[in-house]
């Protein structure tokens, strides 16, 4: 379906792609992986034509449709959420207008045998066929399905898009891509702006939809659930594995081991050859032989080991100063936003050295609770930290407090002390800042880059109680491993909000769950908690809680929507009656038709076919709308 041939791309001295070949089939679901800077996002841009390669080509069929969601997207609109998403059907709207125009033109004409009339009728038929491909009757239903799947409530549909945050605007952009139903969807970190339920929905949608997907993600679970192939970019080459990410990592270990063995054998051969050269070079009778050996060495291509650049600095937190036995204690803790209850009269305590995972469905108040503990938002009740507690807090908006005019390197260099100052560049590399990126000023960094820098800065302080709210959202696999290793060795108290099961596994020893404004404590790590809840991941667990809550809610009809659908049903029934009458009248005219005139017969059949097609289309639409109405009733 899409083919990349002999693609090469270099930036100055750096080779990004070296004659790579990739084929994407019509239903392939591919995870694109590789270390930071390997060229993953650039490859998507090459496919889109936004970046021109030095050589090679991207081959696609005629009228091949692409959909693309970048990591960062800055767009605005005064339209409502619903209207903005419906603009995805602009092609359909154009076809509808053209169909109306052609129909109106034909109705004015009575020169049925003229060439211009026949041409107009043919254009009408072609436009109707093109429009039929788009399944107009289910557009509104599909739009609602996608918007609610991505986390929008019905009352959000009519709100102006420019009143939403950047993350919600990204969801609208994603909704438009999904509804256009492109042949190939290119997604660059699509889960960064999604909540738990939305990620769960998107996983199923992408896996089940016809068409190909090429996605970049640092969420192992998401990759495993969506993809059936893994494409790795490393050292300018592309390696294709016909398996999801977790199986790819196991197969890759075997590939690396074979490369290492081949490299050792080659080094042994080189050493033996060099010894022979030194032995025979001084002897006149063996000089020619020595020269041949030298030429052999010059022509030898050194075997590369793909993981030679993946070693990372084993960073450690600074030793935690000793705190009191109780690090934080809450009694009758209550938080409201206006009339909305977040939680009420909750009680809990976290002891020194405890490592706690904070869970709960989206909107349950996890982030609010972390802000209460950190003293960043007012509350009612009691919430106190214990003796000598030095609290470090990470949240995404904390990155806004970074000094705008300092460079990335200077921000960390100013925070680091002692031995840590020797490893500033290595530490920054682990958090996806490499090369000239370390000399960028904070004010030009993206939101994701700022978040990573803020997290990197946090790691350098002597805290004995650390709160992390979704710390892995903007980290690649390598950076997450660095952070997790550092946290595993940390000797202080830890409270983590995260939906990354792999990150939490083995990291915490107890769980606090917020549910319906109440707090419950569970002993044991996240794996034990999930087993108890009979859920395979934090995402699926939280999704199930919402589904159960929705199932218990009484179903109430939306009167406005019911009225609109009832009007639509009545209108369609009138249209159907008229078309049936027109068709019956047209067929009666067959008795007066001159069957010896082939042109007249042909035109009669075309008109009959057009009426039949319109009738079928209206009846299908009536059936769809009637079904939607019956659900509300």
Secondary structure, 3 states (H helix, E strand, C coil): CEEEEEEEEEECCEEEEEEEEEEECCCCEEEEECCCCCCHHHHHHHHHCCCCCCEEEEEECCCCCEEEECCCCCCCCCCEHHHHHHHHHHHHHHHHHHHHHHHHHHHHCCCCCCHHHHHHHHHHHHHHHHHHCCCHHHHHHHHHHHHHHCCCCHHHCCCEHHHCCHHHHHHHHHHHHHHHCCCEEEEECHHHHCCHHHHHHHHHHHHHCCCEEEEECCCHHHHHHHCCEEEEEECCEEEEECCCHHHHHHHHHHHHHHHHHHHHHHHHHHHHHHHHHHHHCCCHHHHHHHHHHHHHHHHCCCCCCCCCCCCCCCCCCCCCCCCCCEEEEEEEEEEEECCEEEEEEEEEEEECCCEEEEECCCCCCHHHHHHHHCCCCCCEEEEEECCCCCEEEECHHHHHHCCCCCEHHHHHHHHCCHHHHHHHHHHHHHCCCCHHHHHCEHHHCCHHHHHHHHHHHHCCCCCCEEEEECCCCCCCHHHHHHHHHHHHHCCCEEEEECCCHHHHCCCCCEEEEEECCEEEEEECCHHHHHHHCCCCCHHHHHHHHHHHHHHHCCCCCCHHHHHHHHHHHHHHHHHHHHHHHHHHHHHHHHHHCCCCCHHHHHHHHHHHHHHHHHHHHHHHHHHHHHHHHHHHC
